[in-house]
Structure formats: structure tokens, C-alpha cells
Amino acid sequence: MPTISIVRPHSLSHKAARDAAQRVVEDLRRRFDLAYAWEGDDVAFDRPGVSGRMHVGKDEVALEVKLGLLLGALKSTVEREIHEQLDALFTAPAKAPPRKAKPATKAASAGKPAARPASVAKRAPRTKG
């Protein structure tokens, strides 16, 4: 039987990690008609052709899935989908870096237009001769 084993670190609280794992198994139940049952921090799931267990730890999630003959042929596709779900649910959103304010110039702070640099000299208009 082909097996998929994934260990994913997370920085969620234990409750948030369990909630995320619950969303994973609920999605699997809806999409693939899987039955599941929780035992402490482990959730076991199965249906004909696939079975597995997910353990929710304080700083990681471990998943093991055994695929039957038909789904074994789709192992890479199934594994990719699992990774996408784990990425979406167990990866904390990246914090945006703090925005740096641009320093105000004297002209801008006084409500006056900024002065032209000395290198940009005004040219006298040409006269027709």
C-alpha cells in the first residue's frame, strides 16, 4: 500500500491547531465520504481505498495516509492536495513589515512647493530674430 507521511511544524495554539485539523477532516468527509473519529489529539479516518491518522501536537502536525490500489496511482496528486490544505490551515499568516514614514522636507512641511535643484536652471525664452 502506498503511504504518505507528512510532519508539519506549526506555531498555532493547541486549540487552533485542533480546529484546523477538524476543518481538514470535515473537508475530507464532504469530498470523499470519509468516516473519522477523534481519540485525544489523534484523529483517525478511513473509507474503502484510504485510511489514515493525524496527530495534533503542540508545535507540529503529523499525518499518515495509506492509499489503496486505485488511489495509489494518484499518490502525487493526493499528496500535493494535502500539502496545499496544510499550508492554508497550519501556516501562520506572514506579518507585514512596518511601514516607514518618509521624512518631511521643510518646504513640504511649510505648505510650500519644493525648490528646484540648482542643477535645473531656467532657460531664457528664445526670441525670433
The first five atom37 places (N, CA, C, CB, O) and aatype in JSON, in Angstrom:
{
  "aatype": [12, 14, 16, 9, 15, 9, 19, 1, 14, 8, 15, 10, 15, 8, 11, 0, 0, 1, 3, 0, 0, 5, 1, 19, 19, 6, 3, 10, 1, 1, 1, 13, 3, 10, 0, 18, 0, 17, 6, 7, 3, 3, 19, 0, 13, 3, 1, 14, 7, 19, 15, 7, 1, 12, 8, 19, 7, 11, 3, 6, 19, 0, 10, 6, 19, 11, 10, 7, 10, 10, 10, 7, 0, 10, 11, 15, 16, 19, 6, 1, 6, 9, 8, 6, 5, 10, 3, 0, 10, 13, 16, 0, 14, 0, 11, 0, 14, 14, 1, 11, 0, 11, 14, 0, 16, 11, 0, 0, 15, 0, 7, 11, 14, 0, 0, 1, 14, 0, 15, 19, 0, 11, 1, 0, 14, 1, 16, 11, 7],
  "atom_mask": [
    [1, 1, 1, 1, 1],
    [1, 1, 1, 1, 1],
    [1, 1, 1, 1, 1],
    [1, 1, 1, 1, 1],
    [1, 1, 1, 1, 1],
    [1, 1, 1, 1, 1],
    [1, 1, 1, 1, 1],
    [1, 1, 1, 1, 1],
    [1, 1, 1, 1, 1],
    [1, 1, 1, 1, 1],
    [1, 1, 1, 1, 1],
    [1, 1, 1, 1, 1],
    [1, 1, 1, 1, 1],
    [1, 1, 1, 1, 1],
    [1, 1, 1, 1, 1],
    [1, 1, 1, 1, 1],
    [1, 1, 1, 1, 1],
    [1, 1, 1, 1, 1],
    [1, 1, 1, 1, 1],
    [1, 1, 1, 1, 1],
    [1, 1, 1, 1, 1],
    [1, 1, 1, 1, 1],
    [1, 1, 1, 1, 1],
    [1, 1, 1, 1, 1],
    [1, 1, 1, 1, 1],
    [1, 1, 1, 1, 1],
    [1, 1, 1, 1, 1],
    [1, 1, 1, 1, 1],
    [1, 1, 1, 1, 1],
    [1, 1, 1, 1, 1],
    [1, 1, 1, 1, 1],
    [1, 1, 1, 1, 1],
    [1, 1, 1, 1, 1],
    [1, 1, 1, 1, 1],
    [1, 1, 1, 1, 1],
    [1, 1, 1, 1, 1],
    [1, 1, 1, 1, 1],
    [1, 1, 1, 1, 1],
    [1, 1, 1, 1, 1],
    [1, 1, 1, 0, 1],
    [1, 1, 1, 1, 1],
    [1, 1, 1, 1, 1],
    [1, 1, 1, 1, 1],
    [1, 1, 1, 1, 1],
    [1, 1, 1, 1, 1],
    [1, 1, 1, 1, 1],
    [1, 1, 1, 1, 1],
    [1, 1, 1, 1, 1],
    [1, 1, 1, 0, 1],
    [1, 1, 1, 1, 1],
    [1, 1, 1, 1, 1],
    [1, 1, 1, 0, 1],
    [1, 1, 1, 1, 1],
    [1, 1, 1, 1, 1],
    [1, 1, 1, 1, 1],
    [1, 1, 1, 1, 1],
    [1, 1, 1, 0, 1],
    [1, 1, 1, 1, 1],
    [1, 1, 1, 1, 1],
    [1, 1, 1, 1, 1],
    [1, 1, 1, 1, 1],
    [1, 1, 1, 1, 1],
    [1, 1, 1, 1, 1],
    [1, 1, 1, 1, 1],
    [1, 1, 1, 1, 1],
    [1, 1, 1, 1, 1],
    [1, 1, 1, 1, 1],
    [1, 1, 1, 0, 1],
    [1, 1, 1, 1, 1],
    [1, 1, 1, 1, 1],
    [1, 1, 1, 1, 1],
    [1, 1, 1, 0, 1],
    [1, 1, 1, 1, 1],
    [1, 1, 1, 1, 1],
    [1, 1, 1, 1, 1],
    [1, 1, 1, 1, 1],
    [1, 1, 1, 1, 1],
    [1, 1, 1, 1, 1],
    [1, 1, 1, 1, 1],
    [1, 1, 1, 1, 1],
    [1, 1, 1, 1, 1],
    [1, 1, 1, 1, 1],
    [1, 1, 1, 1, 1],
    [1, 1, 1, 1, 1],
    [1, 1, 1, 1, 1],
    [1, 1, 1, 1, 1],
    [1, 1, 1, 1, 1],
    [1, 1, 1, 1, 1],
    [1, 1, 1, 1, 1],
    [1, 1, 1, 1, 1],
    [1, 1, 1, 1, 1],
    [1, 1, 1, 1, 1],
    [1, 1, 1, 1, 1],
    [1, 1, 1, 1, 1],
    [1, 1, 1, 1, 1],
    [1, 1, 1, 1, 1],
    [1, 1, 1, 1, 1],
    [1, 1, 1, 1, 1],
    [1, 1, 1, 1, 1],
    [1, 1, 1, 1, 1],
    [1, 1, 1, 1, 1],
    [1, 1, 1, 1, 1],
    [1, 1, 1, 1, 1],
    [1, 1, 1, 1, 1],
    [1, 1, 1, 1, 1],
    [1, 1, 1, 1, 1],
    [1, 1, 1, 1, 1],
    [1, 1, 1, 1, 1],
    [1, 1, 1, 1, 1],
    [1, 1, 1, 1, 1],
    [1, 1, 1, 0, 1],
    [1, 1, 1, 1, 1],
    [1, 1, 1, 1, 1],
    [1, 1, 1, 1, 1],
    [1, 1, 1, 1, 1],
    [1, 1, 1, 1, 1],
    [1, 1, 1, 1, 1],
    [1, 1, 1, 1, 1],
    [1, 1, 1, 1, 1],
    [1, 1, 1, 1, 1],
    [1, 1, 1, 1, 1],
    [1, 1, 1, 1, 1],
    [1, 1, 1, 1, 1],
    [1, 1, 1, 1, 1],
    [1, 1, 1, 1, 1],
    [1, 1, 1, 1, 1],
    [1, 1, 1, 1, 1],
    [1, 1, 1, 1, 1],
    [1, 1, 1, 0, 1]
  ],
  "atom_positions": [
    [[0.83, -1.2, 0.0], [0.0, 0.0, 0.0], [0.87, 1.25, 0.0], [-0.94, 0.0, 1.21], [1.72, 1.39, 0.87]],
    [[0.68, 2.16, -0.93], [1.42, 3.42, -0.92], [1.03, 4.24, 0.32], [1.14, 4.24, -2.21], [-0.14, 4.3, 0.71]],
    [[2.03, 4.87, 0.91], [1.82, 5.66, 2.13], [2.34, 7.07, 1.95], [2.49, 4.99, 3.34], [3.39, 7.28, 1.34]],
    [[1.6, 8.02, 2.48], [2.02, 9.42, 2.52], [2.24, 9.78, 3.97], [0.95, 10.37, 1.84], [1.33, 9.65, 4.79]],
    [[3.45, 10.22, 4.3], [3.76, 10.65, 5.67], [4.25, 12.08, 5.63], [4.83, 9.72, 6.32], [5.19, 12.41, 4.91]],
    [[3.6, 12.93, 6.42], [3.94, 14.35, 6.45], [3.98, 14.8, 7.9], [2.92, 15.19, 5.64], [3.08, 14.51, 8.68]],
    [[5.04, 15.51, 8.25], [5.13, 16.17, 9.56], [5.28, 17.65, 9.27], [6.33, 15.61, 10.45], [6.21, 18.06, 8.57]],
    [[4.38, 18.44, 9.8], [4.36, 19.88, 9.51], [4.45, 20.66, 10.82], [3.07, 20.27, 8.73], [3.56, 20.55, 11.66]],
    [[5.51, 21.45, 11.01], [5.56, 22.31, 12.2], [4.51, 23.41, 12.1], [6.98, 22.93, 12.38], [4.15, 23.83, 11.0]],
    [[4.02, 23.86, 13.25], [3.07, 24.96, 13.26], [3.35, 25.84, 14.47], [1.61, 24.44, 13.27], [4.0, 25.42, 15.42]],
    [[2.84, 27.06, 14.43], [3.01, 27.98, 15.55], [1.65, 28.38, 16.12], [3.8, 29.23, 15.11], [1.52, 29.41, 16.78]],
    [[0.63, 27.56, 15.85], [-0.7, 27.84, 16.35], [-0.84, 27.37, 17.79], [-1.76, 27.16, 15.47], [-0.05, 26.55, 18.27]],
    [[-1.84, 27.88, 18.48], [-2.14, 27.34, 19.8], [-2.67, 25.92, 19.59], [-3.19, 28.24, 20.57], [-3.08, 25.56, 18.49]],
    [[-2.65, 25.13, 20.65], [-3.12, 23.75, 20.52], [-4.59, 23.72, 20.07], [-2.95, 22.99, 21.85], [-4.96, 22.91, 19.22]],
    [[-5.4, 24.59, 20.63], [-6.82, 24.64, 20.25], [-6.98, 25.04, 18.79], [-7.59, 25.64, 21.16], [-7.77, 24.44, 18.06]],
    [[-6.23, 26.05, 18.34], [-6.31, 26.48, 16.94], [-5.84, 25.36, 16.0], [-5.47, 27.76, 16.72], [-6.4, 25.18, 14.92]],
    [[-4.82, 24.62, 16.4], [-4.32, 23.51, 15.59], [-5.36, 22.39, 15.51], [-2.99, 22.96, 16.16], [-5.57, 21.81, 14.44]],
    [[-6.02, 22.1, 16.63], [-7.09, 21.08, 16.6], [-8.25, 21.54, 15.73], [-7.59, 20.79, 18.04], [-8.83, 20.75, 14.99]],
    [[-8.6, 22.82, 15.82], [-9.67, 23.36, 14.97], [-9.31, 23.23, 13.5], [-9.95, 24.84, 15.33], [-10.16, 22.89, 12.67]],
    [[-8.05, 23.51, 13.16], [-7.6, 23.38, 11.77], [-7.66, 21.92, 11.32], [-6.16, 23.93, 11.62], [-8.08, 21.63, 10.2]],
    [[-7.24, 21.01, 12.19], [-7.31, 19.58, 11.87], [-8.76, 19.15, 11.68], [-6.64, 18.73, 12.98], [-9.07, 18.33, 10.81]],
    [[-9.65, 19.69, 12.49], [-11.07, 19.38, 12.34], [-11.59, 19.84, 10.97], [-11.89, 20.05, 13.48], [-12.38, 19.15, 10.34]],
    [[-11.14, 21.02, 10.53], [-11.54, 21.51, 9.21], [-11.02, 20.59, 8.1], [-11.02, 22.94, 8.99], [-11.71, 20.36, 7.1]],
    [[-9.8, 20.06, 8.28], [-9.24, 19.14, 7.28], [-10.11, 17.89, 7.18], [-7.78, 18.76, 7.65], [-10.5, 17.49, 6.08]],
    [[-10.41, 17.26, 8.32], [-11.18, 16.01, 8.26], [-12.63, 16.25, 7.83], [-11.15, 15.3, 9.62], [-13.23, 15.4, 7.18]],
    [[-13.19, 17.4, 8.18], [-14.54, 17.72, 7.7], [-14.55, 17.87, 6.18], [-15.06, 19.02, 8.37], [-15.48, 17.41, 5.51]],
    [[-13.52, 18.52, 5.64], [-13.42, 18.66, 4.19], [-13.26, 17.3, 3.53], [-12.23, 19.58, 3.82], [-13.89, 17.03, 2.51]],
    [[-12.43, 16.43, 4.12], [-12.26, 15.08, 3.58], [-13.57, 14.3, 3.63], [-11.16, 14.33, 4.36], [-13.91, 13.57, 2.7]],
    [[-14.3, 14.47, 4.72], [-15.59, 13.77, 4.86], [-16.55, 14.2, 3.75], [-16.22, 14.05, 6.25], [-17.21, 13.37, 3.12]],
    [[-16.63, 15.51, 3.53], [-17.54, 16.01, 2.49], [-17.11, 15.58, 1.09], [-17.62, 17.54, 2.55], [-17.93, 15.16, 0.28]],
    [[-15.83, 15.69, 0.81], [-15.35, 15.44, -0.55], [-15.23, 13.96, -0.88], [-14.03, 16.09, -0.74], [-15.48, 13.55, -2.02]],
    [[-14.84, 13.15, 0.11], [-14.52, 11.75, -0.19], [-15.32, 10.75, 0.64], [-13.06, 11.52, 0.05], [-15.03, 9.55, 0.61]],
    [[-16.33, 11.22, 1.37], [-17.18, 10.35, 2.17], [-16.37, 9.52, 3.17], [-17.98, 9.42, 1.25], [-16.61, 8.33, 3.35]],
    [[-15.4, 10.18, 3.83], [-14.59, 9.51, 4.84], [-15.29, 9.55, 6.18], [-13.2, 10.16, 4.94], [-15.96, 10.52, 6.52]],
    [[-15.12, 8.49, 6.94], [-15.57, 8.48, 8.33], [-14.35, 8.83, 9.18], [-16.19, 7.07, 8.74], [-13.22, 8.47, 8.83]],
    [[-14.56, 9.54, 10.29], [-13.43, 9.88, 11.16], [-13.87, 9.86, 12.61], [-12.85, 11.26, 10.79], [-15.05, 9.97, 12.93]],
    [[-12.88, 9.7, 13.49], [-13.14, 9.7, 14.93], [-11.91, 10.24, 15.66], [-13.51, 8.27, 15.44], [-10.78, 9.87, 15.33]],
    [[-12.15, 11.1, 16.64], [-11.08, 11.66, 17.46], [-10.82, 10.75, 18.66], [-11.44, 13.1, 17.94], [-11.75, 10.21, 19.25]],
    [[-9.54, 10.59, 19.0], [-9.09, 9.93, 20.23], [-8.02, 10.81, 20.82], [-8.56, 8.45, 19.97], [-6.86, 10.73, 20.41]],
    [[-8.37, 11.67, 21.76], [-7.4, 12.61, 22.32], [-6.96, 13.6, 21.25], [0.0, 0.0, 0.0], [-7.78, 14.31, 20.68]],
    [[-5.66, 13.63, 20.99], [-5.11, 14.54, 19.98], [-4.93, 13.87, 18.62], [-3.79, 15.1, 20.44], [-4.31, 14.44, 17.73]],
    [[-5.46, 12.67, 18.47], [-5.36, 11.94, 17.2], [-6.75, 11.84, 16.57], [-4.76, 10.52, 17.43], [-7.75, 11.66, 17.25]],
    [[-6.76, 11.96, 15.26], [-7.99, 11.72, 14.52], [-7.69, 10.65, 13.47], [-8.54, 13.04, 13.86], [-6.77, 10.79, 12.67]],
    [[-8.49, 9.59, 13.49], [-8.34, 8.5, 12.52], [-9.46, 8.64, 11.5], [-8.37, 7.1, 13.22], [-10.59, 9.0, 11.84]],
    [[-9.14, 8.34, 10.25], [-10.15, 8.43, 9.19], [-9.96, 7.26, 8.24], [-10.05, 9.78, 8.44], [-8.86, 6.75, 8.05]],
    [[-11.08, 6.85, 7.63], [-10.99, 5.77, 6.65], [-12.22, 5.71, 5.77], [-10.78, 4.44, 7.35], [-13.27, 6.27, 6.07]],
    [[-12.04, 5.0, 4.7], [-13.07, 4.62, 3.73], [-12.43, 3.57, 2.86], [-13.6, 5.86, 2.88], [-11.21, 3.41, 2.9]],
    [[-13.19, 2.86, 2.08], [-12.54, 1.88, 1.2], [-11.51, 2.56, 0.3], [-13.6, 1.14, 0.35], [-11.82, 3.51, -0.42]],
    [[-10.29, 2.06, 0.35], [-9.23, 2.59, -0.51], [-8.33, 3.62, 0.13], [0.0, 0.0, 0.0], [-7.31, 3.99, -0.45]],
    [[-8.67, 4.11, 1.33], [-7.81, 5.09, 2.01], [-8.08, 5.04, 3.52], [-8.06, 6.53, 1.46], [-9.22, 4.92, 3.96]],
    [[-7.0, 5.13, 4.28], [-7.12, 5.23, 5.73], [-5.94, 6.05, 6.24], [-7.15, 3.81, 6.42], [-4.92, 6.19, 5.56]],
    [[-6.1, 6.59, 7.42], [-5.0, 7.38, 7.94], [-5.26, 7.89, 9.34], [0.0, 0.0, 0.0], [-6.3, 7.64, 9.95]],
    [[-4.27, 8.63, 9.82], [-4.31, 9.19, 11.16], [-3.56, 10.51, 11.15], [-3.71, 8.21, 12.21], [-2.52, 10.64, 10.51]],
    [[-4.1, 11.48, 11.88], [-3.43, 12.76, 12.05], [-3.27, 13.01, 13.55], [-4.24, 13.93, 11.36], [-4.22, 12.88, 14.32]],
    [[-2.05, 13.35, 13.94], [-1.77, 13.7, 15.34], [-1.52, 15.2, 15.42], [-0.55, 12.89, 15.89], [-0.71, 15.74, 14.67]],
    [[-2.21, 15.86, 16.33], [-2.04, 17.29, 16.54], [-1.2, 17.48, 17.79], [-3.42, 18.03, 16.65], [-1.67, 17.25, 18.91]],
    [[0.04, 17.91, 17.6], [0.93, 18.19, 18.72], [0.95, 19.67, 19.04], [0.0, 0.0, 0.0], [0.33, 20.47, 18.34]],
    [[1.68, 20.03, 20.09], [1.7, 21.44, 20.48], [2.45, 22.31, 19.47], [2.34, 21.59, 21.85], [2.19, 23.51, 19.39]],
    [[3.39, 21.73, 18.7], [4.11, 22.53, 17.73], [4.29, 21.85, 16.36], [5.46, 22.88, 18.28], [5.05, 22.33, 15.52]],
    [[3.59, 20.74, 16.14], [3.62, 20.09, 14.84], [2.39, 19.22, 14.64], [4.9, 19.25, 14.7], [1.72, 18.81, 15.58]],
    [[2.12, 18.95, 13.37], [1.03, 18.06, 12.98], [1.67, 16.93, 12.18], [-0.09, 18.81, 12.15], [2.45, 17.18, 11.27]],
    [[1.33, 15.7, 12.53], [1.86, 14.54, 11.82], [0.69, 13.82, 11.15], [2.64, 13.58, 12.79], [-0.33, 13.55, 11.79]],
    [[0.85, 13.51, 9.9], [-0.21, 12.88, 9.12], [0.35, 11.67, 8.41], [-0.83, 13.88, 8.11], [1.42, 11.73, 7.8]],
    [[-0.38, 10.58, 8.49], [0.0, 9.38, 7.74], [-1.25, 8.87, 7.03], [0.61, 8.27, 8.68], [-2.29, 8.65, 7.66]],
    [[-1.14, 8.68, 5.73], [-2.26, 8.24, 4.92], [-1.83, 7.01, 4.13], [-2.76, 9.38, 3.96], [-0.78, 7.02, 3.47]],
    [[-2.63, 5.96, 4.2], [-2.38, 4.75, 3.41], [-3.41, 4.71, 2.29], [-2.46, 3.45, 4.3], [-4.62, 4.77, 2.51]],
    [[-2.9, 4.6, 1.07], [-3.75, 4.61, -0.11], [-3.91, 3.2, -0.66], [-3.18, 5.54, -1.18], [-2.96, 2.42, -0.68]],
    [[-5.11, 2.88, -1.1], [-5.37, 1.6, -1.73], [-4.83, 1.57, -3.15], [0.0, 0.0, 0.0], [-4.17, 2.51, -3.6]],
    [[-5.11, 0.49, -3.84], [-4.56, 0.28, -5.18], [-4.95, 1.39, -6.16], [-5.02, -1.05, -5.72], [-4.09, 1.91, -6.86]],
    [[-6.23, 1.76, -6.21], [-6.66, 2.77, -7.18], [-6.12, 4.15, -6.84], [-8.19, 2.82, -7.25], [-5.59, 4.84, -7.71]],
    [[-6.23, 4.56, -5.58], [-5.73, 5.89, -5.2], [-4.21, 5.93, -5.17], [-6.28, 6.3, -3.83], [-3.62, 7.0, -5.28]],
    [[-3.57, 4.78, -5.02], [-2.11, 4.72, -5.04], [-1.55, 5.24, -6.35], [0.0, 0.0, 0.0], [-0.46, 5.81, -6.38]],
    [[-2.29, 5.04, -7.43], [-1.85, 5.55, -8.74], [-1.88, 7.07, -8.77], [-2.74, 4.98, -9.86], [-1.21, 7.69, -9.6]],
    [[-2.65, 7.68, -7.87], [-2.77, 9.15, -7.81], [-2.03, 9.73, -6.61], [-4.24, 9.56, -7.76], [-2.33, 10.83, -6.16]],
    [[-1.07, 9.0, -6.09], [-0.38, 9.4, -4.86], [0.17, 10.83, -4.93], [0.76, 8.44, -4.56], [-0.04, 11.61, -4.0]],
    [[0.86, 11.18, -6.0], [1.46, 12.52, -6.07], [0.4, 13.61, -6.07], [2.34, 12.64, -7.32], [0.6, 14.67, -5.48]],
    [[-0.72, 13.37, -6.73], [-1.81, 14.35, -6.75], [-2.44, 14.48, -5.36], [-2.88, 13.95, -7.78], [-2.69, 15.59, -4.89]],
    [[-2.69, 13.36, -4.72], [-3.26, 13.38, -3.37], [-2.32, 14.07, -2.4], [-3.56, 11.94, -2.88], [-2.75, 14.89, -1.58]],
    [[-1.02, 13.76, -2.49], [-0.03, 14.36, -1.6], [0.05, 15.87, -1.81], [1.34, 13.72, -1.83], [0.17, 16.63, -0.84]],
    [[-0.01, 16.32, -3.06], [0.03, 17.76, -3.35], [-1.18, 18.47, -2.73], [0.06, 17.99, -4.89], [-1.04, 19.55, -2.15]],
    [[-2.36, 17.86, -2.85], [-3.56, 18.46, -2.26], [-3.46, 18.53, -0.74], [-4.8, 17.65, -2.65], [-3.88, 19.52, -0.14]],
    [[-2.9, 17.5, -0.13], [-2.73, 17.5, 1.32], [-1.8, 18.64, 1.73], [-2.17, 16.14, 1.82], [-2.1, 19.37, 2.67]],
    [[-0.69, 18.79, 1.03], [0.25, 19.88, 1.34], [-0.43, 21.24, 1.2], [1.47, 19.81, 0.41], [-0.22, 22.12, 2.04]],
    [[-1.24, 21.42, 0.16], [-1.93, 22.7, -0.03], [-2.87, 22.99, 1.13], [-2.7, 22.71, -1.35], [-2.93, 24.12, 1.62]],
    [[-3.6, 21.97, 1.57], [-4.51, 22.17, 2.71], [-3.74, 22.48, 3.98], [-5.39, 20.92, 2.92], [-4.13, 23.38, 4.74]],
    [[-2.67, 21.76, 4.22], [-1.88, 22.02, 5.43], [-1.25, 23.41, 5.38], [-0.78, 20.95, 5.58], [-1.19, 24.1, 6.4]],
    [[-0.77, 23.81, 4.2], [-0.22, 25.16, 4.05], [-1.27, 26.21, 4.4], [0.3, 25.38, 2.61], [-0.98, 27.17, 5.11]],
    [[-2.47, 26.01, 3.88], [-3.53, 27.0, 4.1], [-3.98, 27.06, 5.55], [-4.71, 26.69, 3.21], [-4.31, 28.13, 6.05]],
    [[-3.99, 25.93, 6.24], [-4.57, 25.89, 7.58], [-3.55, 25.98, 8.72], [-5.34, 24.65, 7.75], [-3.88, 26.46, 9.8]],
    [[-2.33, 25.54, 8.48], [-1.36, 25.49, 9.58], [-0.22, 26.49, 9.47], [-0.8, 24.13, 9.67], [0.63, 26.55, 10.35]],
    [[-0.19, 27.26, 8.4], [0.85, 28.27, 8.27], [0.29, 29.58, 8.76], [1.35, 28.38, 6.81], [-0.74, 30.06, 8.27]],
    [[0.97, 30.17, 9.73], [0.52, 31.46, 10.24], [0.7, 32.51, 9.17], [1.28, 31.85, 11.53], [1.71, 32.49, 8.46]],
    [[-0.25, 33.43, 9.03], [-0.08, 34.48, 8.02], [1.14, 35.33, 8.33], [-1.34, 35.37, 7.95], [1.41, 35.67, 9.48]],
    [[1.86, 35.66, 7.28], [3.07, 36.48, 7.45], [2.67, 37.88, 7.88], [3.9, 36.53, 6.14], [1.72, 38.46, 7.36]],
    [[3.4, 38.4, 8.83], [3.14, 39.76, 9.27], [3.78, 40.73, 8.3], [3.66, 39.99, 10.71], [4.92, 40.55, 7.88]],
    [[3.03, 41.75, 7.95], [3.57, 42.77, 7.05], [4.62, 43.57, 7.79], [2.44, 43.69, 6.5], [4.43, 43.92, 8.95]],
    [[5.73, 43.88, 7.12], [6.76, 44.68, 7.79], [6.2, 46.07, 8.08], [8.04, 44.77, 6.92], [5.38, 46.58, 7.32]],
    [[6.65, 46.69, 9.17], [6.15, 48.03, 9.49], [6.52, 49.0, 8.39], [6.7, 48.51, 10.84], [7.62, 48.95, 7.83]],
    [[5.59, 49.9, 8.09], [5.84, 50.9, 7.04], [6.65, 52.03, 7.62], [4.52, 51.43, 6.44], [6.38, 52.52, 8.72]],
    [[7.65, 52.43, 6.87], [8.49, 53.55, 7.3], [7.94, 54.82, 6.69], [9.98, 53.33, 6.89], [7.66, 54.88, 5.49]],
    [[7.78, 55.82, 7.51], [7.3, 57.12, 7.02], [8.47, 57.85, 6.37], [6.68, 57.97, 8.17], [9.6, 57.82, 6.86]],
    [[8.18, 58.51, 5.26], [9.21, 59.3, 4.6], [9.41, 60.58, 5.38], [8.84, 59.6, 3.12], [8.44, 61.2, 5.82]],
    [[10.66, 61.0, 5.57], [10.89, 62.25, 6.31], [10.35, 63.43, 5.53], [12.39, 62.44, 6.59], [10.51, 63.52, 4.31]],
    [[9.71, 64.34, 6.23], [9.13, 65.52, 5.59], [10.23, 66.55, 5.33], [8.0, 66.14, 6.46], [11.13, 66.74, 6.15]],
    [[10.14, 67.21, 4.17], [11.1, 68.27, 3.88], [10.56, 69.57, 4.45], [11.36, 68.4, 2.34], [9.37, 69.67, 4.76]],
    [[11.43, 70.56, 4.6], [10.98, 71.85, 5.15], [9.91, 72.47, 4.27], [12.17, 72.81, 5.29], [8.93, 73.0, 4.79]],
    [[10.09, 72.41, 2.94], [9.13, 73.03, 2.03], [7.78, 72.33, 2.14], [9.64, 72.98, 0.58], [6.74, 72.98, 2.15]],
    [[7.8, 70.98, 2.21], [6.55, 70.24, 2.29], [5.85, 70.51, 3.61], [6.8, 68.74, 2.12], [4.62, 70.6, 3.67]],
    [[6.64, 70.63, 4.68], [6.0, 70.84, 5.96], [5.48, 72.26, 6.12], [6.97, 70.53, 7.08], [4.61, 72.51, 6.95]],
    [[5.99, 73.21, 5.34], [5.53, 74.59, 5.42], [4.4, 74.86, 4.44], [6.68, 75.55, 5.17], [3.9, 75.98, 4.36]],
    [[3.99, 73.83, 3.67], [2.92, 74.01, 2.71], [3.38, 74.7, 1.44], [0.0, 0.0, 0.0], [2.55, 75.16, 0.65]],
    [[4.68, 74.79, 1.22], [5.22, 75.44, 0.04], [5.71, 74.37, -0.92], [6.37, 76.43, 0.41], [6.09, 73.29, -0.49]],
    [[5.69, 74.67, -2.22], [6.23, 73.69, -3.16], [7.73, 73.54, -2.96], [5.93, 74.1, -4.63], [8.41, 74.49, -2.55]],
    [[8.24, 72.37, -3.24], [9.66, 72.12, -3.06], [10.46, 72.93, -4.07], [9.96, 70.61, -3.21], [10.03, 73.14, -5.2]],
    [[11.64, 73.37, -3.65], [12.51, 74.16, -4.51], [13.13, 73.27, -5.56], [13.61, 74.87, -3.7], [13.36, 72.08, -5.32]],
    [[13.41, 73.84, -6.74], [14.09, 73.09, -7.79], [15.55, 72.95, -7.44], [13.92, 73.77, -9.16], [16.13, 73.87, -6.86]],
    [[16.15, 71.85, -7.77], [17.58, 71.71, -7.54], [18.36, 72.71, -8.39], [18.05, 70.27, -7.85], [17.89, 73.13, -9.45]],
    [[19.52, 73.09, -7.92], [20.34, 74.08, -8.62], [20.76, 73.6, -9.99], [21.57, 74.42, -7.8], [21.03, 74.41, -10.87]],
    [[20.83, 72.29, -10.19], [21.26, 71.76, -11.48], [20.22, 71.97, -12.57], [21.59, 70.29, -11.36], [20.53, 71.82, -13.75]],
    [[19.0, 72.3, -12.21], [17.94, 72.54, -13.19], [17.76, 74.06, -13.28], [16.59, 71.82, -12.8], [16.95, 74.64, -12.56]],
    [[18.5, 74.67, -14.15], [18.45, 76.13, -14.29], [17.38, 76.5, -15.3], [19.83, 76.7, -14.72], [17.16, 75.77, -16.26]],
    [[16.73, 77.63, -15.08], [15.73, 78.1, -16.03], [16.45, 78.7, -17.22], [14.77, 79.14, -15.37], [17.46, 79.39, -17.09]],
    [[15.91, 78.43, -18.37], [16.47, 78.99, -19.59], [15.61, 80.18, -20.02], [16.55, 77.92, -20.73], [14.39, 80.19, -19.84]],
    [[16.27, 81.15, -20.58], [15.54, 82.33, -21.09], [14.82, 81.93, -22.35], [16.5, 83.53, -21.37], [15.36, 81.16, -23.15]],
    [[13.59, 82.43, -22.55], [12.86, 82.07, -23.76], [13.57, 82.6, -24.99], [11.44, 82.6, -23.7], [14.15, 83.69, -24.96]],
    [[13.52, 81.85, -26.06], [14.15, 82.25, -27.32], [13.28, 83.31, -28.01], [14.36, 81.03, -28.26], [12.05, 83.25, -28.0]],
    [[13.96, 84.25, -28.6], [13.25, 85.28, -29.37], [13.48, 85.04, -30.83], [13.69, 86.7, -28.97], [14.53, 84.56, -31.25]],
    [[12.46, 85.38, -31.61], [12.59, 85.19, -33.05], [13.35, 86.37, -33.63], [11.2, 85.04, -33.73], [13.02, 87.51, -33.29]],
    [[14.31, 86.17, -34.44], [15.13, 87.25, -34.92], [15.16, 87.49, -36.32], [0.0, 0.0, 0.0], [15.84, 88.4, -36.78]]
  ]
}
